[in-house]
């Protein structure tokens, strides 16, 4: 430790003793009063040609540490009077100037010490505040650093030209970066994510956040797809870019496979339903052809061969469609996700969607994506009906359970349908679209053992989805 440091520590300790109010005020006032009286008495008793007025500065300096300015000036006035009365001075023409000079000296020195102590006390308090703020800032930085290092999302801080200033551990692992603090040459993000450089400093673009999906390279050979969140903000003369990113290659791969599986499953359901209709149509053609053949009006053997071929083809196709009776799903989750997806559509049409769910979690024998697709189809139809309804233009979706069955009812505004059986026929002439929506929805429901029907409930007309209740699995995916 250097001599300058030792002197500074001694100075801080000495003045802090005064500035931090470590002396009791009552004791200090008592000591000062006794000292003033002792000086006055001594000045009165000693030889008349000697003045002890300079000693009054000692109690005044002590009082200046703790006493305010107005009481301090009053004590200075008292000391000046005692010096004049008990000192070796006579009343003459120099009394008033001498008294004013004495009062000025006492007041000046006392106020100087008082202001010095006040300033020192403010400095000490300010220093303590700065130390507390520095400690809090260091603690916040440590917490922020811990969060950055523990998060699985890569975080980068870049300058406007794309050089990496800060990188957390996840970013180093995802991109194979070297530590920016230990690297002699700063790493450029363009070597790892070339497409990101174009979005770092767009001209005329204010501070904000961008969400991007760009290809990135972990090395020269290994490429992956990442989602980037780019935030730009100004810190003085230049902009700083904060980038958070994560590897979504597996998510894209899984989503593509899931979409393909759902497409295949849905195609099988539709194909099975169409094959069923073709088989029924072929059977009807065969019956009519046999009736015509009995009358002898024409040779119907080619027609019978065609009908038999169609029926056989449809029967073979139906054998490849297997019902998904083993699928189980959380109905509460499907209904909530459907409401989240469709709520903006109802708001945009000037209507609303009301969802009624029991408090308990409900599971049923159903395919998640199939049930979701059926609900979305029904609610899309409800949006169109709500937009044309003159009043009570809202849709109500209610989930109830009765014994082993679970019911999802979609109440639509308007009058009941006159021909409920015609709703589920393919290519219906009264359908708003192709007429396949409700037909395919019923086929999907039947593919996992459910049923879709139209019901004129006392609460209003509704579509009813009937499912078989299932216990919650022990391990949920």
Secondary structure as UniProt FT lines:
FT   HELIX           3..19
FT   TURN            20..21
FT   HELIX           25..45
FT   TURN            48..49
FT   HELIX           53..55
FT   HELIX           56..66
FT   HELIX           69..86
FT   TURN            93..94
FT   HELIX           95..150
FT   STRAND          154..159
FT   TURN            160..161
FT   STRAND          163..167
FT   HELIX           169..175
FT   TURN            180..182
FT   HELIX           189..191
FT   HELIX           194..199
FT   TURN            203..204
FT   STRAND          209..217
FT   STRAND          223..235
FT   TURN            236..237
FT   STRAND          238..247
FT   HELIX           249..295
FT   HELIX           301..319
FT   TURN            325..326
FT   STRAND          328..330
FT   HELIX           331..348
FT   TURN            349..350
FT   STRAND          352..356
FT   STRAND          363..365
FT   HELIX           368..388
FT   STRAND          394..402
FT   TURN            403..404
FT   STRAND          405..411
FT   HELIX           420..424
FT   TURN            426..427
FT   TURN            429..430
FT   HELIX           437..447
FT   TURN            448..449
FT   STRAND          451..457
FT   TURN            458..459
FT   STRAND          460..469
//
